[in-house]
């Protein structure tokens, strides 16, 4: 989870930005940028310095590898503010390219419990593409490595609600205010477009902006969003609770075998054999049907047990009440199930101790049943959903402002299931008049085979930000996104609920062999 959160920021902003360089230069010296006016806040400090030949790490999202950015020339603006009576310190970092500004401001989001990433990790790539770019630390809910700070608990059963509010929503609005004001001051114009981009927690931030601050940005790219955030984080421990109840841990090799079997059985349901589950609604696999099968674990053979099947079945089913009502959906068949029994557990642990129990020393060993999890979901919904849930379907004000919301979500995402995004999208349709009307300002694209924010065997849509810009600035609503796998195969992604149908004749590795359709059935030829 920690590694993926760093990658998540850049995965949402990568790609070649169309119409980028207009070679606009600064109107004033960097050091002359004035402190912006932020309603309800006081500026503690502002530093603005030219920095030449900046270098640092970034992430190549298509192949999920660390690279190095070099030769970046920027005006770096760092601002710290406070809110009278709260004794808080919220930091903001704005990077402004010295030359080649593309007439756009891009706010970037975070991942996990981090609201954003400073330096080249979060801002370097956007600046090289010509954006003025910004991020906020939201008051630092975590240490630099991303581990939540226990001082969010300020007393027995008490949270620092001011810091939680900053992380959840208020600092996002202030980032919009500050970023646009600084950009205006430096380049001497108010005539530019503003965007937000983020994945995972960054996706949740994007939806929070769409729901709570619909006039802040012209366009929002919210990838693999953490919608229903309180339900999501509480549900991350589902597989572990089943393991605890059974007194047994699902081996990674067995979890992988279940995933591979799903891909094997369901791969061809979309008309193409490519190692990817695209037609997930038609994909069926009874986990218990594999009990007794032999799998290879290292150099030894292992037998799939009923306990293995019960754990995987819970991962796929999601959280349901005793009467079978869905509370939070499960992951899609063919995803990587190992993360749900291992790496995300640290996030779930912090969430439970700090935000639900509000006791850094709370012993979670007694937390063993699904009933306890369901009770915790109800409790945290009641107490924190107003802060951080990101679940309001009322996007009418965003629509009325003329802003656009674009989301893509990997179907092989094992951390945040794409089913939650589908659920939200369909709820918005029910509120705002159906698919066609909602598509006028809000579109969702599903990416078969792509994992959480990046990775997997599927085609990654690196052109998503380009598509959003074209929608906002040229009125060209994206009918497809173009995806490419790490091996160079191409696909199109289609706006939900349409799917990419193979024509049955062309090269299945070329995007032109696909078209958007209501189902995967091949076209009938006369």
Number of C-alpha atoms within 10 A of each C-alpha: 17 17 11 19 24 22 25 29 31 30 28 31 28 21 20 13 21 14 12 16 15 12 14 15 16 21 12 12 14 22 15 12 21 14 19 17 12 16 9 9 13 16 16 14 12 18 16 20 16 16 15 13 10 14 15 14 16 22 23 18 23 23 14 17 11 13 11 13 18 15 11 18 19 23 22 21 22 18 20 19 19 18 17 10 6 10 8 16 18 22 21 23 26 28 32 30 26 24 15 19 23 23 22 18 29 28 29 32 31 29 27 25 22 27 27 29 23 18 19 23 21 27 28 25 23 26 25 19 20 26 28 28 28 34 29 31 25 27 22 22 21 19 12 10 8 19 16 19 15 19 13 22 19 13 11 10 12 14 19 13 15 16 20 19 16 23 25 23 21 19 23 27 20 22 24 24 16 22 27 26 19 22 25 18 20 21 21 13 13 12 10 13 17 23 25 30 26 32 36 28 28 30 33 29 31 36 30 25 23 28 19 19 18 24 19 23 26 22 29 31 28 31 33 32 29 32 27 20 21 27 23 21 22 24 24 26 26 25 28 23 22 23 20 16 13 14 10 13 16 23 15 16 15 23 22 18 22 25 19 18 16 23 24 16 14 24 21 17 18 22 17 18 14 18 16 28 29 28 19 19 11 11 18 11 16 11 20 16 11 18 15 12 12 15 16 12 15 8 6 8 11 16 15 23 16 15 18 23 21 17 25 26 17 18 26 20 15 18 24 17 12 10 6 8 9 13 16 22 21 24 25 25 26 30 30 23 28 20 17 21 24 16 14 19 19 15 20 18 18 21 19 23 18 22 23 19 20 21 21 17 10 12 12 11 8 8 16 19 15 20 14 13 20 20 11 19 21 16 14 18 19 11 12 17 17 13 19 21 21 27 20 17 18 16 21 16 15 24 20 11 14 15 21 25 26 26 27 29 32 29 31 32 27 25 26 27 28 26 17 21 23 17 13 18 20 18 16 21 19 13 13 17 10 14 17 12 12 20 18 14 22 23 23 21 28 27 26 25 25 24 24 29 32 31 23 24 19 29 27 33 31 22 19 29 27 20 22 25 26 17 21 22 11 9 10 12 19 19 13 19 22 17 21 21 20 16 11 11 17 23 29 25 28 25 22 18 17 17 24 25 24 25 18 14 8 12 14 19 16 15 19 14 18 22 18 19 17 12 13 20 14 13 11 5 4 3
